[in-house]
Amino acid sequence: MMPQVPLPPESGGHLTLGGTLNDAAAVIIVLGILGTVALILWPIIRALARRLEGSGAAAELQTEVDNLRGRLEQLEQGQVRFAELEERLDFTERMLAQSREPDRLQR
């Protein structure tokens, strides 16, 4: 006896994996796969959109950084002036203390 060769699948456009798949089931599967892909890619798409929109914000941030640098420079200059005033005050206090010393010695 010769072994029997299985018959090829029927050419009806159906997927046969242990059963038949009708058109409605194929549409549901395809939509499910597309929905899953969209869910996975959604955060990436949003991040790219934010990055594209953020190009205008970069100019605003640069302006703010420049303003802050200007204020920092003013504060540093104020600290230098404050240190000079402290030195002058110390000098004045020493001069006043020296002028009082002779008065103390005479008594």
C-alpha positions in Angstrom: 0.0 0.0 0.0 1.1 3.5 -0.8 0.9 6.2 1.7 -1.8 8.8 0.9 -0.6 12.3 0.1 -2.7 15.0 1.8 -4.8 17.1 -0.4 -3.8 20.8 -0.9 -6.0 23.4 0.8 -9.0 24.7 -1.1 -8.4 27.9 -2.9 -11.1 30.0 -1.3 -8.9 32.8 0.2 -9.5 31.4 3.7 -6.8 30.8 6.3 -6.8 27.3 7.5 -5.2 26.6 10.8 -7.3 23.9 12.2 -10.4 25.8 11.1 -11.6 28.5 8.8 -11.3 32.2 9.4 -14.1 34.3 8.0 -13.7 38.0 6.9 -15.3 39.4 10.1 -12.8 37.6 12.3 -9.9 38.8 10.1 -11.0 42.4 10.4 -11.3 42.1 14.2 -7.8 40.6 14.4 -6.3 43.3 12.2 -8.1 46.1 14.2 -6.8 44.5 17.4 -3.3 44.5 16.2 -3.5 48.1 15.0 -5.0 49.2 18.3 -2.2 47.5 20.2 0.5 49.1 18.0 -1.2 52.5 18.5 -1.2 52.0 22.3 2.5 51.2 22.3 3.5 54.0 19.9 1.2 56.7 21.4 3.7 57.9 24.1 6.5 58.1 21.5 4.3 60.1 19.1 3.3 62.5 22.0 7.0 63.0 22.9 7.9 63.8 19.3 5.1 66.3 19.1 6.2 68.0 22.3 9.7 68.3 21.0 8.5 69.8 17.8 6.3 72.3 19.6 9.1 73.1 22.1 11.3 74.8 19.6 9.6 78.1 20.2 9.9 77.6 24.0 13.7 77.3 23.6 13.9 81.0 22.5 11.8 82.0 25.6 14.1 80.0 27.9 17.2 81.5 26.4 15.8 85.0 27.0 15.0 84.1 30.6 18.5 82.7 31.1 20.0 85.9 29.7 17.9 88.0 32.1 19.0 85.9 35.0 22.6 86.2 34.0 22.2 90.0 34.0 20.7 90.0 37.4 23.5 87.7 38.7 26.1 90.2 37.3 24.3 93.0 39.1 24.3 91.1 42.4 28.0 90.3 42.0 28.8 94.0 41.5 26.7 94.8 44.5 28.7 92.4 46.6 31.9 94.0 45.5 30.6 97.4 46.5 29.4 96.0 49.8 32.8 94.6 50.5 34.4 98.0 49.8 31.9 99.7 52.1 32.8 97.2 54.9 36.5 98.0 54.4 35.8 101.8 54.6 33.7 101.3 57.7 36.4 99.2 59.4 39.0 101.9 58.5 36.7 104.7 59.9 36.2 102.7 63.1 40.0 102.3 63.6 40.5 106.0 63.0 37.9 106.9 65.6 39.4 104.4 68.0 42.8 106.0 67.6 41.5 109.5 68.1 39.9 108.4 71.5 43.1 106.8 72.8 44.9 110.0 73.6 41.8 111.1 75.6 42.0 107.9 77.7 45.7 108.3 78.3 45.3 111.9 79.7 42.9 110.8 82.4 
